[in-house]
């Protein structure tokens, strides 16, 4: 594929389009002085990467090299951050795929061609790409911690769902007695103590009562209801094969959940020690319902670089909260955005849902959308869309959110939402 660069603003000594891989990376390099394009393969090895970077520094002393690739985190990005010679441009994987389809009718993926397509995007459309800049160390650490914590929570949820499915096959009584929240330490410890119907039925009533009391269950009515369930319960199955194999699986799953609980607690401790000292912590703690879990996630979503997003719509689109409008002739379709950072979208969606319990106008806005026929998720997304505009302004101005001030603004502007609140 012939590459004709736009040299109207040739700020770089060389341009690189890289198609990164797990074991090796294929890249094409264009020298800005000669316009010559060469293709190379670079192995994913610290020594090989270091030698490559040092060679480029010697070849272009004191100059910058633009490099485009399809990732904003990972081994390659971590390496490139160590060298000031590189200015990194992140190309959306969907953009690269669409570009490839446009010029390659077969749709076949080939590493060499992909690096050429990425280089071509960098050369022809650099004005539409923003140089990637890493956040400061405390923000990056917070971003990683919050995302890893959420991944651990998701894994715990997956395992607890699997645990529930196993219990339903041989010991459903445990779900009623231990509690439906099988991801908790008390439920896991209960299942380690009594792994089968027979073992639970053999246990003394006082022993079971003591267990719940020692694990923080102080409601006598709840304990007595559970004891009554045990006394009246009948076994689902007496098949020893089913029981023995299920007990083994339950022990395996419980051990994993308990280990995840420890690591989630470790993440929580690290986040709690880091977040309060962040310069922007006050802004996100002021948001109604954010709390110690969602506030760090929202800070991580915005980051600390105020130049990263020029307008609120930028983060609305990037996070996937803004819908996509597809129009052709008289036909118009509005759907939610698939290509987006899922963790980011989840953070805004969860915050918007929680804010209904703590903000008068947020609750009214949600109710208004529901009265218009919107589904629960659609109403929450609309609320998240509105919240992003508000948080963006607070973030840009370095000012905490003020609920009273926002309510006064709604009244002053004669907002339909304020009128709806008055009528309600």
C-alpha positions as CSV (number, residue, x, y, z in Angstrom):
1,X,0.0,0.0,0.0
2,X,1.5,3.3,-1.1
3,X,1.8,5.9,1.7
4,X,1.7,9.6,0.9
5,X,2.3,11.6,4.1
6,X,1.0,15.0,4.8
7,X,4.2,16.9,5.5
8,X,2.5,20.3,6.0
9,X,3.3,20.1,9.7
10,X,6.2,17.7,9.8
11,X,7.1,17.8,13.5
12,X,8.7,14.3,13.7
13,X,11.9,12.7,12.4
14,X,10.1,9.4,11.8
15,X,6.7,7.8,11.9
16,X,5.9,4.3,13.1
17,X,2.8,2.2,12.7
18,X,3.0,-0.8,15.0
19,X,0.8,-3.9,15.1
20,X,1.7,-5.3,18.5
21,X,1.4,-8.9,19.5
22,X,2.0,-11.2,22.5
23,X,5.3,-12.6,21.3
24,X,6.5,-10.1,18.6
25,X,5.5,-6.8,17.0
26,X,5.4,-5.9,13.3
27,X,6.0,-2.3,12.6
28,X,6.5,0.0,9.6
29,X,8.8,3.0,9.9
30,X,8.8,6.0,7.6
31,X,11.7,8.3,7.7
32,X,10.4,11.9,7.4
33,X,13.5,13.1,5.4
34,X,13.4,10.5,2.7
35,X,9.8,9.3,2.9
36,X,11.3,5.8,2.7
37,X,9.1,3.1,4.4
38,X,10.7,-0.1,5.9
39,X,9.0,-3.0,7.7
40,X,10.5,-4.8,10.7
41,X,9.7,-7.4,13.3
42,X,10.5,-6.7,17.0
43,X,10.4,-9.4,19.6
44,X,8.6,-8.8,22.9
45,X,11.8,-9.0,25.0
46,X,13.1,-6.3,27.3
47,X,16.6,-6.5,25.9
48,X,15.4,-6.4,22.3
49,X,13.0,-3.5,23.0
50,X,15.8,-1.6,24.8
51,X,18.2,-2.1,22.0
52,X,15.6,-1.0,19.5
53,X,14.8,2.2,21.4
54,X,18.5,3.1,21.8
55,X,19.2,2.6,18.1
56,X,16.4,4.9,17.2
57,X,17.7,7.5,19.7
58,X,21.1,7.4,18.0
59,X,19.6,7.5,14.5
60,X,17.4,10.6,15.4
61,X,19.4,12.4,18.2
62,X,17.4,15.1,20.0
63,X,14.3,14.5,17.7
64,X,10.9,13.0,18.3
65,X,9.4,9.9,16.7
66,X,5.6,9.5,16.3
67,X,4.4,6.0,17.0
68,X,0.8,4.7,16.6
69,X,-0.5,1.4,17.9
70,X,-3.8,-0.1,19.0
71,X,-3.5,-0.1,22.8
72,X,-3.4,2.4,25.6
73,X,-2.0,0.0,28.2
74,X,0.1,-3.1,28.3
75,X,3.7,-4.2,28.0
76,X,4.5,-2.0,24.9
77,X,3.0,1.1,26.4
78,X,4.7,0.5,29.7
79,X,8.0,0.3,27.8
80,X,7.4,3.4,25.6
81,X,6.7,5.5,28.6
82,X,10.3,5.2,29.6
83,X,11.6,7.0,26.5
84,X,10.9,10.7,25.8
85,X,11.9,10.2,22.1
86,X,8.5,8.6,21.4
87,X,5.2,10.5,21.1
88,X,2.5,7.8,21.2
89,X,-0.8,8.0,19.3
90,X,-3.4,5.4,20.3
91,X,-5.6,4.2,17.3
92,X,-8.9,2.6,18.2
93,X,-9.0,-1.1,17.2
94,X,-12.4,-0.5,15.6
95,X,-10.9,2.4,13.5
96,X,-8.0,0.1,12.4
97,X,-10.5,-2.7,11.5
98,X,-12.7,-0.4,9.5
99,X,-9.8,1.1,7.7
100,X,-8.6,-2.4,6.8
101,X,-12.0,-3.4,5.5
102,X,-12.2,-0.2,3.4
103,X,-9.0,-1.0,1.5
104,X,-8.9,-4.8,1.7
105,X,-12.1,-6.4,0.4
106,X,-11.3,-9.9,1.7
107,X,-11.3,-8.6,5.3
108,X,-8.3,-11.0,6.0
109,X,-6.0,-9.8,8.8
110,X,-2.3,-9.7,8.2
111,X,0.2,-8.3,10.6
112,X,2.4,-6.6,7.9
113,X,-0.6,-5.0,6.3
114,X,-2.1,-3.9,9.7
115,X,1.1,-2.1,10.6
116,X,0.9,-0.3,7.2
117,X,-2.8,0.7,7.8
118,X,-1.9,2.0,11.2
119,X,1.0,4.0,9.8
120,X,-1.3,5.4,7.1
121,X,-3.8,6.5,9.7
122,X,-1.0,8.3,11.6
123,X,0.3,10.0,8.5
124,X,-3.0,11.0,6.9
125,X,-5.2,11.6,10.0
126,X,-2.9,12.7,12.7
127,X,-4.9,15.9,13.1
128,X,-7.8,13.7,14.3
129,X,-5.6,11.8,16.8
130,X,-4.4,13.1,20.2
131,X,-1.0,12.3,21.5
132,X,-1.3,9.8,24.4
133,X,0.0,11.3,27.7
134,X,0.2,9.2,30.8
135,X,-1.5,10.5,34.0
136,X,0.7,11.4,37.0
137,X,1.8,8.5,39.1
138,X,-0.8,8.8,41.9
139,X,-3.7,9.0,39.3
140,X,-2.4,6.1,37.3
141,X,-2.0,4.0,40.5
142,X,-5.6,4.9,41.5
143,X,-6.9,4.0,38.0
144,X,-5.2,0.6,38.1
145,X,-6.3,-0.2,41.7
146,X,-9.9,0.7,41.1
147,X,-10.1,-1.3,37.8
148,X,-8.3,-4.4,39.4
149,X,-10.6,-4.2,42.4
150,X,-13.6,-4.3,40.2
151,X,-12.2,-7.2,38.2
152,X,-11.8,-9.1,41.5
153,X,-15.4,-8.3,42.5
154,X,-16.6,-9.5,39.2
155,X,-14.7,-12.8,39.6
156,X,-16.1,-13.2,43.1
157,X,-19.6,-12.7,41.7
158,X,-18.9,-15.3,39.0
159,X,-17.7,-17.9,41.5
160,X,-20.5,-17.2,44.0
161,X,-23.0,-17.8,41.1
162,X,-21.3,-21.0,40.3
163,X,-21.4,-22.0,44.0
164,X,-25.1,-21.3,44.1
165,X,-25.7,-23.5,41.1
166,X,-23.8,-26.4,42.8
167,X,-25.7,-26.0,46.0
168,X,-29.0,-26.1,44.2
169,X,-28.1,-29.6,42.9
170,X,-27.6,-31.2,46.3
171,X,-27.9,-28.8,49.3
172,X,-30.4,-26.0,48.6
173,X,-31.0,-25.6,52.3
174,X,-27.6,-23.9,52.6
175,X,-28.6,-21.0,50.4
176,X,-31.6,-20.3,52.7
177,X,-29.6,-20.7,55.9
178,X,-26.2,-19.2,55.0
179,X,-27.8,-16.3,53.1
180,X,-28.4,-15.6,49.4
181,X,-25.1,-13.5,49.4
182,X,-22.8,-16.4,49.0
183,X,-19.8,-14.1,48.2
184,X,-19.6,-13.0,51.9
185,X,-17.2,-14.4,54.4
186,X,-20.0,-15.6,56.8
187,X,-21.6,-17.7,54.0
188,X,-18.3,-19.2,53.0
189,X,-17.3,-20.1,56.5
190,X,-20.7,-21.7,57.0
191,X,-20.2,-23.9,54.0
192,X,-16.7,-24.9,55.2
193,X,-18.3,-25.9,58.5
194,X,-21.3,-27.7,57.1
195,X,-20.7,-29.0,53.6
196,X,-23.8,-31.2,53.3
197,X,-27.4,-31.6,54.5
198,X,-26.5,-34.5,56.8
199,X,-23.6,-32.6,58.5
200,X,-25.9,-29.6,59.2
201,X,-28.8,-31.8,60.5
202,X,-26.3,-33.5,62.9
203,X,-25.2,-30.2,64.4
204,X,-26.5,-29.0,67.7
205,X,-28.9,-26.1,67.7
206,X,-26.7,-24.1,70.1
207,X,-23.6,-24.7,67.9
208,X,-25.4,-23.2,64.9
209,X,-26.7,-20.3,67.0
210,X,-23.2,-19.6,68.3
211,X,-21.8,-19.6,64.8
212,X,-24.1,-16.8,63.6
213,X,-23.6,-14.8,66.8
214,X,-19.8,-15.1,66.5
215,X,-20.0,-14.0,62.8
216,X,-21.8,-10.8,63.6
217,X,-25.4,-11.8,63.2
218,X,-27.1,-10.1,66.2
219,X,-30.8,-10.5,65.1
220,X,-32.3,-13.3,67.1
221,X,-35.4,-13.4,64.9
222,X,-33.2,-14.1,61.9
223,X,-31.3,-16.8,63.7
224,X,-34.4,-18.5,64.9
225,X,-36.0,-18.5,61.4
226,X,-32.8,-20.2,60.1
227,X,-32.9,-22.8,62.9
228,X,-36.5,-23.6,62.1
229,X,-35.7,-24.0,58.4
230,X,-33.1,-26.6,59.4
231,X,-35.4,-28.5,61.7
232,X,-38.2,-28.7,59.1
233,X,-36.0,-29.3,56.0
234,X,-35.9,-32.5,54.0
235,X,-32.9,-33.6,51.9
236,X,-33.0,-33.0,48.1
237,X,-31.0,-36.1,47.3
238,X,-29.3,-39.1,49.1
239,X,-27.1,-40.0,46.1
240,X,-23.6,-40.3,47.6
241,X,-22.0,-39.8,44.3
242,X,-23.7,-36.5,43.8
243,X,-23.1,-35.4,47.4
244,X,-19.4,-36.3,47.5
245,X,-18.4,-34.7,44.2
246,X,-20.5,-31.6,45.0
247,X,-18.9,-31.2,48.4
248,X,-15.4,-31.2,46.7
249,X,-16.5,-28.5,44.3
250,X,-18.1,-26.4,47.0
251,X,-14.8,-26.5,49.0
252,X,-12.8,-25.5,45.9
253,X,-15.1,-22.6,45.1
254,X,-15.4,-21.4,48.7
255,X,-11.6,-21.4,49.1
256,X,-11.3,-19.2,45.9
257,X,-14.0,-16.8,47.1
258,X,-12.4,-16.4,50.5
259,X,-9.0,-15.7,48.9
260,X,-10.6,-13.1,46.6
261,X,-12.2,-11.4,49.7
262,X,-8.8,-10.9,51.2
263,X,-7.4,-9.4,48.0
264,X,-10.5,-7.1,47.6
265,X,-9.9,-5.9,51.2
266,X,-6.2,-5.2,50.2
267,X,-7.3,-3.2,47.2
268,X,-9.8,-1.3,49.5
269,X,-7.0,-0.5,52.0
270,X,-4.6,0.7,49.2
271,X,-7.3,2.9,47.6
272,X,-8.3,4.4,51.0
273,X,-4.7,5.3,51.8
274,X,-4.1,6.9,48.3
275,X,-7.4,8.6,47.4
276,X,-7.8,11.2,50.2
277,X,-4.4,12.8,49.4
278,X,-5.2,13.2,45.7
279,X,-5.6,16.9,44.8
280,X,-9.0,16.2,43.2
281,X,-10.4,14.0,45.9
282,X,-12.6,16.7,47.4
283,X,-14.4,17.2,44.0
284,X,-15.5,13.6,43.7
285,X,-16.2,13.1,47.4
286,X,-18.7,16.0,47.1
287,X,-20.9,14.1,44.6
288,X,-24.0,12.7,46.3
289,X,-23.8,8.9,46.7
290,X,-20.2,8.6,45.4
291,X,-18.7,7.5,48.7
292,X,-15.4,5.8,49.2
293,X,-16.0,3.2,46.5
294,X,-17.4,5.2,43.6
295,X,-15.6,8.5,44.2
296,X,-12.1,7.0,43.4
297,X,-13.6,5.3,40.3
298,X,-15.0,8.6,39.0
299,X,-11.7,10.4,39.7
300,X,-10.0,7.7,37.7
301,X,-12.5,8.1,34.9
302,X,-11.7,11.8,34.5
303,X,-8.0,11.7,35.4
304,X,-6.0,14.7,36.4
305,X,-5.1,16.0,32.9
306,X,-7.6,18.8,32.2
307,X,-6.6,19.0,28.6
308,X,-7.6,15.4,27.9
309,X,-11.3,16.3,27.4
310,X,-12.1,19.6,25.8
311,X,-15.9,19.3,26.4
312,X,-18.2,17.2,28.4
313,X,-19.4,15.4,25.2
314,X,-15.9,14.0,24.8
315,X,-16.1,11.9,27.9
316,X,-19.8,11.2,27.3
317,X,-18.8,9.6,24.0
318,X,-15.6,8.0,25.2
319,X,-17.3,6.4,28.2
320,X,-20.2,5.0,26.1
321,X,-22.8,6.8,28.0
322,X,-23.8,8.9,25.0
323,X,-25.9,7.0,22.5
324,X,-25.1,6.5,18.9
325,X,-27.4,7.9,16.2
326,X,-27.5,6.1,12.9
327,X,-29.3,8.0,10.2
328,X,-29.9,7.1,6.6
329,X,-32.4,9.1,4.6
330,X,-35.7,9.1,6.5
331,X,-34.6,6.3,8.8
332,X,-33.0,7.1,12.2
333,X,-31.9,4.6,14.8
334,X,-30.6,5.5,18.2
335,X,-28.7,2.8,20.1
336,X,-26.2,2.6,22.9
337,X,-22.5,2.7,22.2
338,X,-20.8,-0.7,22.1
339,X,-17.2,0.4,21.5
340,X,-16.1,1.9,24.8
341,X,-14.2,1.2,28.0
342,X,-16.7,-1.0,29.8
343,X,-15.4,-0.3,33.3
344,X,-15.8,3.4,32.6
345,X,-19.4,3.1,31.5
346,X,-20.1,0.8,34.4
347,X,-18.7,3.4,36.8
348,X,-20.9,6.2,35.6
349,X,-23.9,4.0,35.4
350,X,-23.5,2.7,39.0
351,X,-22.9,6.2,40.3
352,X,-26.0,7.6,38.6
353,X,-28.1,4.7,40.0
354,X,-26.7,5.4,43.5
355,X,-27.1,9.2,43.3
356,X,-30.9,8.7,43.1
357,X,-30.8,7.9,46.8
358,X,-28.9,11.0,47.8
359,X,-29.9,13.8,45.4
360,X,-33.4,15.3,45.2
361,X,-33.1,16.4,41.5
362,X,-31.4,13.1,40.4
363,X,-34.3,11.1,41.9
364,X,-36.8,13.4,40.3
365,X,-35.0,13.2,36.9
366,X,-35.1,9.4,37.0
367,X,-38.8,9.4,37.9
368,X,-39.5,11.8,35.1
369,X,-37.8,9.6,32.6
370,X,-39.6,6.5,33.9
371,X,-42.9,8.4,33.6
372,X,-42.0,9.1,29.9
373,X,-41.9,5.3,29.3
374,X,-38.1,4.8,29.6
375,X,-36.8,1.5,31.0
376,X,-34.8,1.5,34.3
377,X,-31.4,1.2,32.5
378,X,-32.3,3.8,29.9
379,X,-33.4,6.2,32.6
380,X,-30.2,5.6,34.6
381,X,-28.0,6.2,31.5
382,X,-29.9,9.4,30.8
383,X,-29.2,10.5,34.4
384,X,-25.5,9.5,34.0
385,X,-25.3,11.6,30.8
386,X,-26.6,14.6,32.7
387,X,-24.2,13.9,35.7
388,X,-21.2,13.8,33.4
389,X,-21.9,17.4,32.3
390,X,-22.1,18.5,35.9
391,X,-19.0,16.7,37.0
392,X,-17.1,17.9,34.0
393,X,-17.7,21.5,35.0
394,X,-16.7,20.9,38.6
395,X,-13.6,19.1,37.4
396,X,-12.6,21.8,34.9
397,X,-13.2,24.5,37.5
398,X,-11.5,22.6,40.4
399,X,-14.7,23.1,42.5
400,X,-16.7,20.6,44.6
401,X,-20.3,19.9,43.7
402,X,-22.9,22.0,45.5
403,X,-26.5,20.4,45.4
404,X,-28.2,23.6,46.7
405,X,-26.5,25.8,44.1
406,X,-27.5,23.4,41.3
407,X,-31.1,23.4,42.5
408,X,-31.1,27.2,42.6
409,X,-29.7,27.2,39.0
410,X,-32.5,24.9,37.9
411,X,-35.1,27.2,39.4
412,X,-33.5,30.3,38.0
413,X,-33.4,28.9,34.5
414,X,-37.0,27.7,34.7
415,X,-36.0,24.1,34.1
416,X,-38.7,21.6,33.2
417,X,-37.1,19.3,35.8
418,X,-37.6,21.9,38.6
419,X,-41.2,22.3,37.5
420,X,-41.6,18.5,37.7
421,X,-40.1,18.5,41.2
422,X,-42.5,21.2,42.4
423,X,-45.5,19.3,41.0
424,X,-44.4,16.0,42.5
